[in-house]
Amino acid sequence: MDIQVGGILGFLILVADIWAILNIVQSGSSTGSKLIWILLVLFLPVIGLILWFLLGPKSARA
């Protein structure tokens, strides 16, 4: 049972990281800051995702 739960959790983290990376690439930030955020999300998947969500560039959504 532990492997199944870990597999599902890992898959959800992977999907969230891919979503974050796509949003980072599409953001209007500079190339340098995009690269730093992408590396942070890739090397620290959970922490990087949380930090990007809280501190990353915000898009102008209405």
N, C-alpha and C positions, 0 to 999 in steps of 0.2 A: 504494500500500500504506500510506503514512503516513496518508492520510485515513481509511482503514478502521480502523486501530489507534487513531487519535485519536478516532474516532467511538465505538468500543466503550468506550474508557477514559472518555470524557466521559459516556456513558450510565451506566456503572457508578458514576461519581461522583455523577451526578444521583440515581440510585436510593438510594445510601447517604445522600445529603443529605436526601432525602424521608423515609427511615427515621429519621434522627436528629431531624428536625423533629417528626415524629409522636411520637417518644419524649419529646422535650422538652415538647410540649404536654400529654402525658399524665402527666408527672411531678408530684410533689407540691410542687414549688418555688413560690416567690412569683411573681407575675405579672411583676415587674420583672426578675428573674433569667431567667425564660423568654424575655422579650423580648430581653434582651442575648444570650443563647445563640442564639436564632433569627437575629438580625441578624448575629452572628458567622459562623454557618454559611452564611447567604445571601451575604454580601459576601466571605468568604474560604472558598470551598467545601472545599478540601482541608485547609488548616490549621485551619479552624474545626471540621471534622469530627474531626480528630485531637485537637484540644484538648478538645472536648466528650467524646470517648471516654475521654480520660485524666483530665480534671479535672471533668467535669460531675457533676451529682447522680446518685448511684447508687440504683437501686431495690433494694428488699429482696427479692432472689431467693434461694430456698433450693436 
